[in-house]
Amino acid sequence: MSQSGTWVKRIVDSRFFKEAMEKSEVLFSQNKLGLLTLLKGALKKVQETAASSNLTVVKLLNRYIVLFSELIKGYVQGTYTKLPLVTLVKITAALLYFVMPFDFIPDFLPLVGFADDLAIVVWVGKAIKDELDEFEKHL
C-alpha cells in the first residue's frame, strides 16, 4: 500500500469517519430535510474554501462536493435513483466529514486543516468514478 493509501486508510478507519458513516445512514433513513441542510452547508463551505484559494486541489474538491450534492439532491427529489444506497451513504459520509470542523485533522489548522477532508472526498470520488460519470451524463 502506498504512503497516501495508508494515510487515507487511517482517516477512513478513524472514529471521525465512522461517526460520519453512522450519521449518514440516519440522515438517509430518517431525515431528508437534514440531508438537504447538509448539502447546503457543504456547498457553502466549499465555496468559501474555493474563494480563498486558487489551488488545483481546491478546484478538485469543489468539483466533487458540487457533484456529490447534485447527486444526493437528485436522489432525494426522485429524479436520479440509479445508485445503490451504500454508495449514497458513502457520499453523504464524505460530505458530513467535510463539514465537521473537528475531525482527523481539525479544520482550524492553517493550510493542513482540510487535507483530510480532501483525502476523503477524493477517495470516495475515485471509488465511485463510474457512477459519477454516468450521473454527469444525466445532467
N, C-alpha and C positions, 0 to 999 in steps of 0.2 A: 504494500500500500504506500502511495506517495505521501510526502510530508503534508501536503494540503489535504489529501484524503483523510489522513489521521486526525488532522485538526478539525475537519468538518465532522468526522465521526464523534469526536469528543463533544462537540456542540450538540449534535443530534442525540447523543446519549445523556446530555446534561438534564438536570431536573427542570431547567427553564424550558427546553423544547418539549419535554414530556408533559409539562403543565400546559403548554400551548396546544399540544395534540388533544389532551383531555378537554380543554375548554372549547376547542373547535368542534369536537363531537357533540358537545352540549348545544353549542350555537346551531349546528345543523339540525339537530333533532328537536330542539325546544324553543329557539329564539331567533326567528328570521329577522326581526327588527334589529336585534343586537348584531346580527351578521351584517346588515346594511350599514349600521353605525360603524362597525369595524372597517368596512370598505372606505367610508368617508374619512375616518381617521388615518388610514394607511395612505390614501391619496393625498391628504393634507401634509402628512409628514414627508412623503417622497417629494412633493412639490417644494417644500421648504428646504429639503436637502439639496435638490437639484438647483434651486435658486442661489444657494450659497457655494456651489462647486461646479466646475466645468469638467471634472474628471470623467473619463470614459466609463469607469466602473459605476459612477453615479448615474450615467445615462442608461447603462445596462440595468441597474437596479430600478430606475424609473420605468423602463420598458416592461420589465417583469411585473412590477406592482400594478401598473395600469392594466396589463393583460390579465393578471390574476383577478383583479377587481371586476373587469368586464365579464370574465367567465363566470364568476360567482353570481354577479348580478343577472346574467342571462339564465343561469340555473334557477335562481330564486323566482324570476319572472316567468319561467317556463318556456323561454324562447330558445334555450340550448340545454338539452338534457342528455347528451351523449356520453357523459363521463361517469365512471363508477364513483360511488360515494367515498371510497377510500382515497381516491385522487382528490376529490373536493375537500376532504378533511385535511389532507396534506397541504393543499394550497391555503386553506384557512389558517392552519397552524403556522405556516410561514408568514402570513400577514399578521397574525397575533404576535408572533415572535418579533416581527419588525416594529410593531408599535409599542411593545413593552420597553419601558425605559431601563429597567433593571433586569439584565439577562447575563449571559455568559461573559460578555464584556459590556459593562454599563455604558449607555449612550452618551452620558455627560462627559466621558473622557475624550478630549480633543483628538481628532484625526483617526484614532483607532476604535472609537466607540461604536461605529456602525459596521466594522469589519465582519463581525459575527452575523449581523443581520444580512449583509450582502452574501456571505457564505451560505446561509440557509436558503435565502431566496433563489440564488443561482443553482444550488444543489437541487431544490425542488423543480426549478425550471428545466434543468437538464434531464431530470428523472422523468418528466412528463413532456419532453420535447415534441414527440409525435402528436400527442393530444393537443398541445398548444398550436402546432402547425395546422392541424385540422380545424381548430376553433378560429384561427385567423382567416381561413378560407370562408368561414361563416359570416365574418364581419362585413 
